[in-house]
Amino acid sequence: MKIGILGTRGIPNHYGGFEQFAEFFATYAAKQGHEVFVYNSHSHPYKEKEFKGVHIVHCYDPENKIGTVGQFIYDLNCIRDARKKGFDIILQLGYTSSSVWFSLHPKSAIVITNMDGIEWKRTKYSKKVQKVLQIAERLAIKKSNYIIADSLGIQKYIKEKYQKESTYIAYGAHNFNNPNPEILKEYQVEKENFNMIMARFEPENNLDMVLEGVAMAKDKTPILVIGNHSTKYGTYLKDKYKSISNIRFLGPVYNLDYLNNLRYFSNLYFHGHTVGGTNPSLLEAMASKALIAAHENDFNKGVLKENAYYFTSVDEVKKILNSIKKSNNLQIVENNYAAITTTFNWEKINEQYLQLFKQCLEGSYRRK
């Protein structure tokens, strides 16, 4: 198969979840003998034309110069190039800025779109932008030949809102097997004597709910708050909780080994996300044997099932903090770790994508 992957800033991953998936899947497919092309922003630090057997196509991306509008220009440039390549399959990752160009995808290629999350619900967007994103979502559903949902919650949403079937293929993670307690010294914490939360500083990730629960709890275990807090919302949270000594804003941590060790040795790992599909950081927490306290919603429950403590309010966060210890919950930690091996492992997920592509080309997969 000749496969084109669009919708990311490029590989190797220097940005986020879709880029990480694109890197893992593209290199896997190339090893299986398929001809794979990944589109990269011209500003991506990797300038070579090939990466581990994957063809890299650099396209002009003016986002750094003109802001969000630049994403639309970048997507257009990628699609225009894709029209020349003769792809069998185009895998479109996300839809927010590419949907207006969907009609320009080459008609000879099968376009399969991973819908990601429900972008229009993100509170960082104005009402006007949210309406535009709703239109973009509808266009992606209508114009794509096939739809992939990376969570059961997204699959349910697509079915209920658009009466469209989608193929559920989860996201993945690698099991973490190399704990190093020496790393804890850098953060001045001790094994299972600290909690943590890691998220983008956006209201829908419920950092405020979790931190309010921390402030109200009798338990004064330190909580590490990981993420880029140099935003308006980050400034608000830092100011609000500046007098709570056990809340520590660390900023972003990009070293995956450090993150895995923090998750592994934490007492509680809070996951407050409410918008989106299968969140990569949640799977990484499961793979790192963290005890997870998650916001109760379809997206999180579809992944964690009964193997987490759930909250929907400040009082429930407070109750969890005052009563739950990792040492008393090792079985659900092991259950989540096993789920990474059996369900959310990259080898299985990569093969599910390839099998879907083959079925689509052979016509044995019913067009939705």
N, C-alpha and C positions, 0 to 999 in steps of 0.2 A: 504493500500500500504506500501511496504517497500522501503524507499527512502534513498539514499546515496548522500551527498553533498560534492563534492570535489572542490579543486581549491582555497581555502582560507587558511589563516594562523590560522583560527579557531574562535570559539566563547567562551564566549561573546566578542564582538567587542573591539579590542585594536589597530586597525590599519586603516581600510578604508572602502570604499563603498561596496565592495563585502562581507566583513565580517559583515557589518551592515545588509545588505540584508539577509545573511545566518542566522543571529541571529533572525531577525524578522520572516522570512518565516519558519524556522525550528521549532520554538516554536509554531507558529500558526498551522502548520501541525500536530504537536504532540497533540495539544489541540483538533484537529478534529479527533483524534483517530488513526492516522497513525504512523507507526514505523519509526523514523527518526534518521539517523546517520550523524554527521558532523565530518569531519576529521580535526584534530588540529595538528599544529606543536608541537613537544615534548617540545619546548622552550616556548610555550604559558604559560602565568602566571596562567591560570586556569587549575588546575591539577585533578579535579574530573572527574568521568566517566559519569556523567549525569548533564545536565543543563536544568532546567525547562521542564523535560520530554523528552529531546533530548539526545540520546546516543552520547558520545564523544569518538572518537578514536584517540589516540595520536600516531603519526608516526614520526620516526626519520627525522630530518631536519637539515642538516649540513650547511645551508646558512651562518650562522654567522661565521663559521670557514673557509669556502672555497669560499664564494661569490656567484655570480649568479648561477654557476654550481650546487650549492646545491639545488636550486629550482627543477631542473630536478630529482635529487635523491629523494627529498621529494615527488614529484608527483608520481614517480615510486613506492615508498613505500606505498603510499595511494592506488594506483590502485591494487597493489599486494594483499593488505588486502581486498579490495572491491571484488576481485574475490572469496573470501571465504564466503561472506555474503549473497548471494542469493537475491540481490536487484531486485525489479521490475523496479525501475527507478534510474538512476544515473544522477544527475544534475551537470554538469561540468561548473564551473564558470571561464570563461576565457580559453585561450588556449596557451599562449605564451610558457610555459615550459612543458605543458602536452601533446602537440600535437604529439611529437615523440613516445609517449606511447599509442596512441589511439587504436592501434590494440590489445593492451593487456586488454582493457576493457572486462569484462565478456560478452560473446555472448548472454547470457540469459536475460541480462538487456537492457532496452531501454536507450540509451545515448542521453541526451538533453543538448545542449551547449548554454550558454549565451555568445555571442561573445564579449561583452564589446565594446571597441573602435577599431580604426584602429591603432593598436600598432606600425606597421612598419613605420608610418609617423612621429613618435616622433623624434624630432631633437637631442635628447640626445643620440640616438643610432648611431653608425658608419654605413657607407654604407654596410659593411659586415654583421653587425647584422641586419640591416633593411631587407636585402635579406633573411636572415634566418627566420625572423619573417613573411615575406611574404609567405614562404614555410609553416610555422607553421599555418598560417591563412588558406591556401588552404587545408591542411591536416584536420583541424578541420571541415571545410565545407564539405569535402568529406566523412569523417569517422563518423561524428555524424548522428544519426538517425533523429533528429529534431534540428532546430536552433531557438534560441530566439534572437531577436534584441530589445534592450531596448530603442531605439530611431527610429523615422521614417527615419532619415538620414542614420542610419546603415542599416535599412531594404532596403532602396533604393540602397545603395552601394552593398549589397550582391546580390540583384537582377540584377543589371547592370553588375557587374564584374563576377559573377559566374552563372548567370541564375538560381539561387536557390531561392525558396520561404522561408520565415521565418515568425515566429509568433511574432508580436509586442506586447510586454508587457513592460510597462514603469517601471521606478524606482519610489520610493515613498518618502514622507516626512510627518511629523506631523505638523499640523497648530500650530503656536505660538500665545498664548493668554495671556501671563503674562508679559507685559512690565514693566520694573523697571528702571526709569531714574537715580536712584542713581548709577547704574553701570557706567554711563558715566563719573562720577567724576574720576574714576580710570584712564581713558584715556585722561582726560583734554579736553573733547569736549562737545559741547552743542547740544541739540535736533535739527536735520535737519540743522546743521551748520558744517557738515563734510561729506566727501565722503569716500568710501572704495573700496578696491579690495582685494580679497582673492584667492590665487592660489599657486600651486607648482611653484617654480622658474625654469620654463622651457620656452624656446623661443616660443613654440607654444601656450602658454597661454597669449601672447601679453602684458605682464607687461610693457615692454619697450615702446610699442606704447602708452599705456595709460599714463604712467608717462611722456613721451615726450609731450603729449597733455597737461598734468597738468603744466609742466614747461612753455609752450607757452601761456597758457590761461591768460586772464586778471583777471579772478576769482581766488582769492588766498585762497579759502576755504581749510582747511586741508584735506589731504587724508591719511587714514590709510592703510598701506600695510601689509597684514597679510599672513604669510607663513614662512616656514623655509628658511632663507636667508643665512645660513652658507654653501653655495655651491659656486662653481666657478662663475656661472651666477649671484647668489645673490651678491657676492662681486663686480662683474662688475657693477650691477645696483646701489648699494650703493655708489660706487665711482663716477659713472656718475652723480648722482643726489644729491651729498652731499651738494651742495650749495643752493639747493631749499628748503627753510625753511618749506614750507607747506607739504612736502612729509615726512611722518613718517613711518619708518620701525619698525614694532612691533615685528616681529618674529611670531612663531606659537601661536595660541590661541586654547587650547583644551577644554575649558569649554564651552559646547554647550549653556548654558543659557546666558553667556556673549556674545557669537557670535550672538545669536538670537536677543539680545537687541541692539547690535551694528548695525545689519542689519535693525532692526525695526526703529531705531532713525536716521539712516543715511539719507542724502539728495539723493545721487546717489550711487548705488552699481554697480561697473563695473565687467563684466564677459567676459574675453577675450579668453576663451577656443575655440580651433578650431579642436581638435582631440578627438574623443571618442563618446560615446553614450550620454544618458541622465545623465548629471553631477549632483551628489547629492547636491553639494553646491549651484547650481542654483535653484534646487527645494526648498532647505532650505531658500534661499533668497526670493523666491516667498511666501513661508509659513510664512515668517517673515514680510511681507508687505513692502519689499524694493522696491524702484523705480529702475528698472534695465536698465543699458546701456550695451548692449551685442554686441560682435563681430558678424557681419552678416554672418551666414553660415547655412547650412541645419540642423545641430544638434541643434543649439540654436533656430532657427526659428520654428523648429518642436515642441518645447516645449512652447515658448513664443508667437508665432504667431504675432499678431499686438500689443501685450501688452508690448512693450519695445521700447527704442531708440537704433538704431543700428549704428555701426561704422565699417569702414574698413581701416581707415587712421588716422594719427595724427591730421590732420585738422578737421576731423569729431569729434574726441574726444574733441578737443579744442572748437568747436562750441557747443557741448552738455554742456560742463562745463560752458560756458559763457551765456547760454540761458535757461537751463532747471532747474526747481525747483520741488521738490516733491509735495509741497502744491498745485501746479497747475495741478497735474496729479494723483489725488487720485482714479479716476475711473479705470485706467489701473492697479493700485496697487491692487484694490479690485478684478479685473478680474483674476489676477494671484492667489490671495489668494483663490478665488472660484474654480480655476482649481485644486488646491491641494485637495479640498474637493470632487470634482466630478470625477477627472481623476487620480490624482497622490497620492491617499491615500493608505496606506499600506493594509488595510482590503480588498479593491477591488483587488489590485495587487496580494496579497497572494492567493485569491480565483481564480484569473485567472490562476495562476501557477497550482493550484490543479486541476482545470477543464481540463487544457491541459494534465496533467499527466493521468487523468482518460480516456480522449478521446484516448490518445495514447495506453493505455493498452487495451481498448475495441476495438481498430481498427477502430473507427469511425472518427479518424483524419487522413487524407490522408498523407502517408509518403512522405516527400519531397526529 
